[in-house]
Amino acid sequence: MTPPQSDAVGRPHPTASHDLPIDSDIEVADARPPSRPRPVHLRWSYLGVVALGGAVGTAAREALSLVIPAGVFPLGIFVINVTGAFALGVVLETLLHLGGDEGVRRTLRLLIGTGFMGGYTTYSTLAVGVAQTFVGGHAWVGILYGVLTVIVGAAASFAGIAVGGEIQRWRALPGRKSR
């Protein structure tokens, strides 16, 4: 008789003959726990969606910043950050009312919310703009710009959330055909 097979620690190997069922048609339970799906942030398909949205958002930001002239007060970046905060509020609230963060809703959140809005808004340029106004001798403009961007951006975000909620209430009205 052959001794039972074992692993390096001395535990019996799961394919040792004493672990096999008598009837070969019976399934043997796998000793390993079931594998869990990879986290979203490690899936190439989702990384690609975020990258695509980010590229388009960055292009949109650049286009808008070329249209709005820069002066002592960086109006273009202010408008970009405030409209981005508003749009992000609308998008996330709308997706929230449509259901859980899975499937198409997750893809849309990553494409628009994380990708596009992440590329479109630019709070790092806000910091540079504030610093440039200080260096240029316009400290009060820098303070006003920084404070206004944060306050108006937060208000725009809350307004976007409210609009997203209203869109869903409007869609739920009786007699309204849902798609």
FENTA-V472013 format. One record per helix or strand of 3 or more residues. SS is the DSSP state (hx for helix, st for strand). FROM is the first residue (numbers start at 1). TO is the last residue. Records with the same first field share a line. If there is no record, write none. Layout:
SS = FROM-TO / FROM-TO
This chain:
hx = 17-19 / 40-42 / 44-67 / 75-98 / 103-120 / 123-135 / 139-171
